């Protein structure tokens, strides 16, 4: 009885191994074709090339190799002896051919290859949104995310975040507010976002004695601004006005020349009056402590379509879709956490005011361009993954100022045949402008058309063949010309 059981187990094991061995002959070329076709979709190349490559990976090259081998052996005297069956030889040749292809691809462009899977691994489902398509898309992109999983973690970062809040304390994240009939100005969030951009006069005219140290600044803020929300805005404005962004330090960081990066402690940047994002965020935390406000330090990654940072690796090929290191803050007010990025609210010129876009920004809007290392700092009930972050449309939280909601496309990069449509829910009648330019900035701009009806606005761009950036701008209803603000970018592969 025991002998029969062992024989049965051996038979099952033998056939299981055989099934795995034969499956490898099918799955390996399929993965190679998926990778090649996703790269083609990502780079706006012809899918015919990836199809021919897929056919070469199997069956053309492996079968051709086997036929040549059989012919050569037939000419030998006596004929050469085979040690494997024909099917086993075919499986082995398929694995060798595909293994060499994948090794070459991953050696020369690992980050781009896996990012292409994450971005366009579902290219074959373009235009399909049914239940089956959604399930298949979820599986494909889930596999891509696992392959690409830690790519962001390998980028430059600025230390570790402070301890995140208990998830049970996070309130349901929502940016929607009731709309009153005929309402032109979108309602503000519960905390008043967006706040006025202009810095408080009491910050601009701070007495010199109040700026001699971090402790002195904190004392002044605590005494001058009894309301903690206004106190946090004052700290935010003070840091943005006192510090100038250190571009030379950023260059050194990107080159990994850390010996030439000035210290980014709160004391160091306060004294030098310059710093990178880490310095801004640490100074916010230090002044908050001195002013009796709980401000935490948060690290993570950002996307920025207007600043494509080249770091010398293939991960910078599509830098607008990549994450790179950044630091910002979160503040606790009346038992609720809010997000702040003073660095991105810092004016880039002396004639420009401090912004408030990244002060108490609703978490769903903040997530368009900020991804914390610790998911709990997303401050939402269901945090998004790195893959979700990379696939999000490259919008700015500014879109929330106009009450606009992007409905389609829902991805940062899309394919189109000559024209692309971008649809917004626009209940407050905001005005939109858009233009397209070849990715990389070459060539003249192509003006797009915006048409509004029934609370929606559709932007339509007629595009020739190539890769394009469609940049979009908005203004409140009835605003004067020249007062439009940037709200986001969609990358389009036009075929």
N, C-alpha and C positions, 0 to 999 in steps of 0.2 A: 504493500500500500504506500509506504513511504517512498519506495523507488519510483512508483508511478507519479506521485506528486512532484518529485524532483525532475522527472522527465518532462512533465507538463510545464513546470516553472522554467526549465531550460528552453523549451520550445517557445514559450511566450516571450522570454527575454531575447532569444535569437531573432524572432520576428519583429520585436519592438526596435531592436538595434537596426535591423534591416530597414524598417519604416523610416527611422530617423535619418539613416544614411541616404535613402532615396529622396526624402523630403528636402535634404540639404541641396540636392541638385536643382530643385525647383525654387526654394526660398532664397537662396543666395543670389541667383540672377535677378529675381524679383526685387530684392533689396537694392541691388546695383542699379536697376532701371529706375526704381523709385527715387534714389539719390540723384541720378543723372537728370531725370525729368523735372525734379523739384529745383535743381540748380538752373535748368533751362527756364522754368517759369519765373524763378527769382531774378534771373539776369536778362529776362526778355529775349531769350534765344529761341530758335526754332525747335519745336518738339519733335520734328522729323529726325533731327540729329540724335536726340536721346532715344528715339525708337530704333534707329539703326544701331546705336550703341547697345541697346538692350538685346537686339537680335544677334549682335556679334558675341555678347557675353553668353548667350545660349539661344539657339543651338549652333550658330555658324562656326565659331572658333573651336569649341570642344568637339563637335562632330567632325569638322574638317581635320582637326588634329588626329582624331581616331582613325579616320579614313586614310590619311597619309601614313600613319603608323602601320595599319593593316597592309597597305600597298608595299611599304618597305620590307615588312616581314615576309610577304609573299615572294619577294625577289631573292631572299636569302636561301642558300643551299647548305644544309637542309633548312626548311622554314623555322624561324625563331619560335621559341616556346612561350606561351602566354601563362602568366601566373595568376592573373585575375580574370574574371568573366568580363564580357564586353560591357555589360551595364555598369559593373564596378569601375572599369577603366573610364567610362564616360563620366560617372559621378566624380571620380578623382580629377579628371581633366577640367571639369566644370568648376570644381572648388579651387583649383590652382589658378585658372584664368581669372575668375572673379576675385579671388584673394589678392592677386597682383593688382587688379584694377582698384579695389578698395584701399589697399595699402598705399598706392600712389596718390589717390584722391585725398586720403586722410593725412598723408605726409605733407602735401603741398598746400592744402586748404581745409584743414580740419574744422576750424571755427565757421568758415563760410559755408561749408557743406552741411554741417549740422544746423546752422541757423537757417539755411535754405529749406531744410526739412521742416523746421519749426514754423517758418513763415508761409511756405507755399507747398508743404507736403500734401495738402488736400486740393491741389490745383485741378485734378480731374473732376472735382465736385462743384466747380464754379457754376453758379446759377441754379444749384439744387439745394433746397432748404427743407425738404420733407423730413419725416421721422427717420427713415432709413439713412438718408444722406447725413443727417445730424449725428446718428450713431456711428457711422463709418468715419466721419470727420473726427469725432471725439477719440476714436481708437487710434487713427493715424497720427493725430497731433499729440496724443498721450505718449505714443512710442517716441515721437520726435522730441518731446520735452524730456523724456528719460535720457535720451542720447545727449541732448544739449544741456542737461540739467544744471551742471555746476559751472557753466561757462561764465556766468556773471560773477560768481564767487572768485574767479581767477583774476578779475580786474583789480585795479588799484582801489583801495578803500582807506578810510580814515579812522581806524580803531574800531571799538565796539560800542554799540548802543547801550544806553542806560536800560535798566530793567523795564520791560514793557508792562502795561496794565493788565490786570486779570481780565481775560476775555468776557467774563460774566458782567463786567461793568460797562462794556461797550454798548452804546445805544444803536438802534437800527439806523443805518446810514441812509439818509434820503435828502436830496437837494430840491425836491419838488415842493411848491407852495401853491395854495389855492389861487386861481386866476379870476380876477374880477372882470366883468364884461367891459371892453374898451380900455383895459389897463395897458398903458404903453411901457411904463417902467417896471421891470421885473421885481417882485418882492424880494427883500433881503432875507437871509437865513436868521434863525433864532438869535444868534449872537451879533447879527448886523452885517455879515459879509455880503458884498464888499464894503469895507469902511472907506472913508475919504482918503485919497492918496496923500494929500498935503500933510506934512509933519506938523505937530502941535507947536504953536508959538512958544510955549513954555519949554519945549525941547530946543528949539532954534536959539532962544535967548538965554539958555542956561548960564548962570554966573560961572566965571572961570574957576572959582573955588570949589564948585560942585563937580568939576571934571578932573580933579587932581588924582583920583584913584577910583578903582572899581567900587570900593566901599562908599566913597563920597557920592558917586553916581547913584548907587542903590538907595542911599539915604534920601537923596533929593527926589528920586522917583517915588519912594514910599510916602514922603511928606507932601509932595505936590499933587499926586494922583491917588486919592483915596479909593477910587473905583478901580478894581484890579484889571478889568478889561482895558480901560484907558491907560493903566500903568503898563500893561504888556505892550500896547501900541507905542507908548512913549519909549520903552526900552528898545523895541524893534526900530523905531525911527532914529534913536540915538546911535545905535550900532551901525545902521546904514549910512548915517551922515558922518560918523567919525571915521569909519574904515574906508579905504580904497582897495579894490580888489587887486591882489598881487599877481599880475600876469606872468612875471618872470618866475615866481615860485611855481605857478601852474606848469610852465614849460619844463622846469626841473623835475616836477613830479611825473609828468608824462614820459620823460626820458629816464625815469627811475634814478635820477641823480639826487638822492635824498640828502647827501652831504651838503648840498647847496640850497636846501629848503629851510627857510628861517623857522624857528620854533612857532608852533601854532597854539600855544597855551593862551588862556585868556589874558594873563598879565603881559605876555610878549606882544600880542597883537594890539592890546590897548595902548601900550607904550609906543609901538612902531606906527600905529594908525594905518596898518595895512595887513592883509591876510588873505588866505583862501577860504573855502567854505568851512573847513574845520575850525579855523580861527573865529569866523563869524559865529558859528554855532556854540563854540565854547565860551565866547564872550557873552552871548545871550544867557547861557546857563549861569555864569558867574554873577552877572548883574541881577538876574532874577533871584538868586539866592540872597544877595545883599538887599534886595527890595522886597523880600518876603513873598516871592512868587515861585511856585514849583515849575521850573522849566527844565525839561529833560533833553539830553543829547541823543540824536538818532543818526545812524549811518545807513547807507544803502546805495542805490543806483538811480541815475536819471537818464532821460532821453531829451534831445534838443535838436530839432530839425534845422535850426538856423546856425548851429555851431557843431560842425562835424569834426570831432577831435581825432586826429590821426596819431596812433601810438606805435606805428611801425610793424603791426602784425596784420594778418588777413582779417582779423576781427574788426578792423576799421574800414573795410570795404564798403559796408553799408552802416556807417557810424550812427546815422539817425535811428537805426533800429537796434543799436547795441546799448547795453547799460554800461555806465562808467561811474567810478566812485564819487560819492558826494556825502555831505553831512547837513543836517537841518535840525529842527527842534519840535518838541511838543510841549504844550503848557496845560496845566490843570486849573480850570476855573469852575467854581461851584460844583465840583464833583464830576466834571466832564472834561475830556481831553480834546485839545484842538491843535492843529498842525501849523507850523510856521517855517518859512524859508527866507530868512532875511537876506541871504546872499542874492537870491534871484529877484528880490525887491529893491536891491541897491541900484541907484541910477548910474548910467554909464557915462554921463556927461554932467558938467557943472550946472547946465541950464535945465536939467531934467529933475522933476520932483521924485521923492521917495514913493515907490508904489506900495499898494496894499493887496495885490493879487494873491500873494502867498502868506497872508496874515489871517488865520482862522479859516483857511480854505476848506470847503466841504470835502471830506475824504474821497468821495467818488471822483471829484474833479482833480484833486491832488494826485490821484493814482494815474492820471493820464501821463505824467512825466516823472513821478517819483515812486520808487519801489524800495521799501526798507528791507534790510537783511532779516530782521525779525518780523514775520508776517503780522504779529499782534499790533505792531505800530502802524498798520494800515488803517486801524480804527474802524473796521467794518466787520459785520457778522460773518461774511464769507470771504476771506482774503483770496486774492488772485495769485497765480503762480508766475514764475519767471517767463514761461512761455506765453501766458495770457498777456503779461505786461508787454512783451515784445510785439505781440500781434495787435494790441490796441491801436486805434487810429491815433496819429500824432497830433492830438489837439492840445491846446493850452487851456488852463482853468479860466482864462479870459472869456471863453465861450459862455460860462455861467453868468457873466455880467449882463448879457443880452437876453437871457432866458432861452437860449437856443439849445436844442438837443439833437445831436447827430444821429440820424436813423439808419442811413446807409451811405457808404459801405461801413461795415463794422470791423474792418481790418486796416492796418497801416499801409499795406501794399495790395493793389488789385490789378487785374488784367482787363483790358478793354479792346474792342474792335473799332477803332476810329473815333469813338466818343465815349465819355464817361459821365455819369450822373451822380451827384452827391446831394442827398436829401436831408433837410433839417426840419424838425418841428419848430415852428416859429410863432408861438401864440401872441407875442408882444410886438410883432411887426418890425423886427429889426431889419436893417438894410444890409445886404451882403454884396461883396465884390470878390472876384477870384481871378487869378491868372495862372498860366502854366508856363514853365520854362524847363528846358531839357535838364535832366539831373546832372549836376555839376556846374550849372550856371551858364552854359554856352548857348548862343543863339538869342534871338529876340523873344520877348514875351508874347504869349498867346492869350488874348482876353477871353474870358469865359462869360456866359450869360447866366443871369439869375432871374428866375420867375417865381412869383409868389401867388398862392391861392389856397383858400380854406385852411389858414393857419400853418401852412407848410411853404418852404422855399426850396426849389430845386436848382442847383448849379449844374450847368451843362458845359462841358469843354470838348470842342472838336480838335482832335489831336492826330498828327501824322504818326508814322511808325517811329518808335523809340521809347526811351524811359524819361518820364516827366515828373516834376514836382508841381502839384497843384496847391498853391498857397491861397488861403481864404482870410478875408477881413470882414469885420462887422462894425456897425454903428447903430445907435438907438434910432427909432423911427423919427424922421424929420430932422436929423442932424445935418449940419452944414457939410459941404464937401471938404475933404482933407482931414476929417476927424475919425477915420476908420482905424480900428485896432486889430492886430493880428490874432486869429483864433485857432489856426492849425494848418496842417499840411497832409495831403494824401499822395503817396507815391503811385504812379500809374505806369504799367507796362502796356503800351499801345502797340497793337499788331496789325 
